[in-house]
Amino acid sequence: MHKLAVLTGGGDCPGLNAVIRAVVRSANQYGLEVLGIKDGFHGAVEGEFIPLTLADVSGILPRGGTILGTTNRDNPFEYVSNVNGVRQPLDRSEDVLRNFQEAGIDALLAIGGDGSLNISLKFAEKGFPVIGIPKTIDNDLMATDQTFGFQTAVETAQEALDRLHTTAESHHRVMVLEVMGRYAGWIALYAGVAGGADVILIPEIPYNLNRVAYSVQKRAKQGKKFSIIVVAEGAKPLGGEMVVDRLLPGRSDPVKLGGIGAKLGNDLEKHFGLETRVTVLGHLQRGGSPNSYDRVLASRYGTAAVDAALEGKFGIMVALHGRDIVQVPLHQAVDQLKQVPVTDPLLITARSLGIEMGD
Ligand code: F6P
C-alpha cells in the first residue's frame, strides 16, 4: 500500500474538507501518498488527479464545500459520451481502472451518499480496493448511526426556525419552513424538535391537511396566534404525491423535489383562511462551515478509512455505531435507505411534546 486516492461524490455537505484533511494527515503518518480525484467520478473517468500534501490541506478543516469539487452526474458505468456526434451512456468503468493503474493508485476512498457509494460498490465488485465514507446532510444511509454533515444542516434549519418564530409571533401568522430530505425526514424531525416547531411533516408520514389546520386553529384558541411548520421536501399529503420541481436527466435520481412548502401554504390559506408565509431553506443547509460535531465525526471517518486501507479491509464503509467507528460491508449501506421508523425515539419524543406529525 503506497498510494491512496480520495474523491468526493454527490451533493456536497459541511465536513467534506475535514475528511480530506484527515485522510491526508493520517496517510502522511504512515508514509502513504494521497491523490485527490477532481469532481467525483467525473475525474476518475477523465484521469484528473492532483497530489494532496499536508500543505494542500492546511487550513481547510473549517471550510465548507470540497476542495476537490463534486458532481451528482457522471456515473462511470453509464457515462454520457459522444459517439459519432450522438450523446449516449457508455460503460467507462474499465477506463477508470486503467487510469487508477497508470497513476499507481492502490485503493480508493470514496466519500459519498447512496449514489456515489453504489458506484463504489460496483468497483469493489470488479475487484478494486474501495473504502466508503458516509456523507449526506439527509442522514439517510443505512449501516451507520450518522453521516457527517447532518448535524450542521440541522443547526442551520434550527436557526432558521428561531428566526421565523419571532416574525411569526409579531404578525400572528403561520410560517412554513421547507427543508431538505428527499425520502427521509431526519432533518425536519431533528430541526423541528430543536427549533420548537408546532407541526413536523416528513416523507415517511403522509399528512392529513385537516389535522395540520386543526392543530394551528387549536393553538390560536389557546391564545397562540402563530404556528411554525417544518416540512421535508419529500413530504406528501395523504393520497397525494411528492411535489416535483423538475426532472434532471443523467442523474442516478433524476427527480428534483421542491414546492411542498408552497403547496401546503396555499392549501392552508385557501381552505382554512390561515395567513401563511413560506420559506425554502434549500442549499443553505449544504453550505458553510461544519459544526464541531461534524468536524470531529469527519476527522474520525477520514483516519479510520486510512486505518482500514492499511489493514487491507476493502469493500467496506467506515460507520458510526454508538461511540465507535466500525467497518461495515459497503452493500449494507446502500441496499436500503434509512428512513425514520415509527418507533424512532425522537419521533416518539416529538409526539410526547404535542408536536403534530400530520397523521
Ligand atoms: O444531499 C441530498 C440533497 O440535499 C437532497 O435532500 C436534495 O433533494 C438534493 O440533495 C438536492 O441536490 P442538488 O440541488 O445538488 O441537485
Residues whose N, C-alpha, C, O or C-beta is under 5 A from the ligand:
A	BS01	F6P	G11 D12 I137 D138 M180 G181 R182
